[in-house]
Amino acid sequence: MRPCSFTGRQPNLNFGRALGNAQCLQPRSKRAVRIAKTHATAQQKLMWEALREAVDEEMEADPRVCMMGEDVGHYGGSYKVSYDLHKKYGDMRLLDTPICENGFMGMGIGAAMTGLRVIIEGMNMGFLLLAYNQISNNAGMLHYTSGGQYKVPVVIRGPGGVGRQLGAEHSQRLESYFQSIPGVQLVACSTVANAKALLKSAIRSDNPIIFFEHVLLYNVKGETKEGYYQPLEKAELVRQGKDVTILCYSRMRYVVMQAVQQLEKMGYDPEVIDLISLKPFDMEAISKSIKKTRHAIVVEECMKTGGIGASLSAIINESLWDELDHQVVRLSSQDVPTAYAYELEAATIVQPEQVVEAVQRVVGAAVPA
């Protein structure tokens, strides 16, 4: 296969297959409905099932919790997160909305101001650009501009990221767009366990939270902890190591861990941290790791210009410059729209071999164990 002409690099076309169960559910398709009826084993759950459990448990525990969005009621959500919940809670708590993101975002924020705890589903995170004014000027600011008179306990959640041939408009990574909004927290789940625990914590928070779910992770399998609420501001130590700190989040956690398998064979000992909280960053965990390894690489699916990695690397340089033996390296998506063609799509985002190359460049030669 020829390398893509604008990169000169062959993408890893097997990565999507290597994820195994991390298949993309196509919205409004027969395949989506078929997969929705296929559950994991009794010991394990799929991520969409874990998210659904979180919503169900919080709605059952608190009558103030409600959910709104396009097709979240009778259809059960485009990615099945509210599957069959309308039968249990009715149409007023699982509210189907018109295709008008700006309208139902404002309605949800207003409902939260009156005391409800509102979950707003964006069918695709790219569509939330249509509601950016409501999120920025209302959800993020009202607690401050009202002098603390209003709380806005709203969770804005939905699928984002590069899927599998979903095209440019359905493959956007908007984390950095929302990171700049004052008063809004950003959370990105990555596993079945943290997806459920983080969403439960987000629903109970009094702050407006944007909850990122990657479109390719809904069918990842894993176990959950019953009754567990995970802190929203804490990173997760995925792997301990001593050579380099690799900071990642969402689907890039799987890209990094695939690279780690190769790095271990080469004699490297990387430490991997899943950021989870994209605003605020867990600088305590990040600082502790970098002071140990003295090297840092940020791996993200966000665009390189103005991305999450740009913000995080700037903070690291400002606060931990004397602890670094090498400049912070960022591995990010290319600043181009995501192509439909699978080869071009893969070429625009970070692949495992790029992580391996970055570690070699930053750390230098390693002696095999």
Buried (B, 14 or more C-beta within 10 A) or exposed (E): EEEBEEEEEBBBBEBBEEBEBBBBBBBEEEEBBEBBEEEBEEEBBBBBBBBBBBBBBBBEEEEBBBBBBBBBBEBBBBBBBBBEBBEEBEEEBBBBBEEEBBBBBBBBBBBBBEEBBBBBBBBBBBBBBBBBEBBBEBBBBBBEEEEEEBBBBBBBBBBBBBBBBBEBEBBBBBBBBBBEBEBBBBBBBBBBBBBBBBBBBBBBBEBBBBBBBBBBBBBBBBBBEEEEBBEBBBBBBBBEBBBBBBBBBBBBBBBBBBBBEBBBEBEBBBBBBBBBBBBEBBBEBBBBBBEBBBBBBBBBBBBBEBBBBBBBBEBBEEEBEEBBEBEBBBBBBBEEEBBEEEBBBBBBBBBBBBBBEBBBEBBEEBEEE
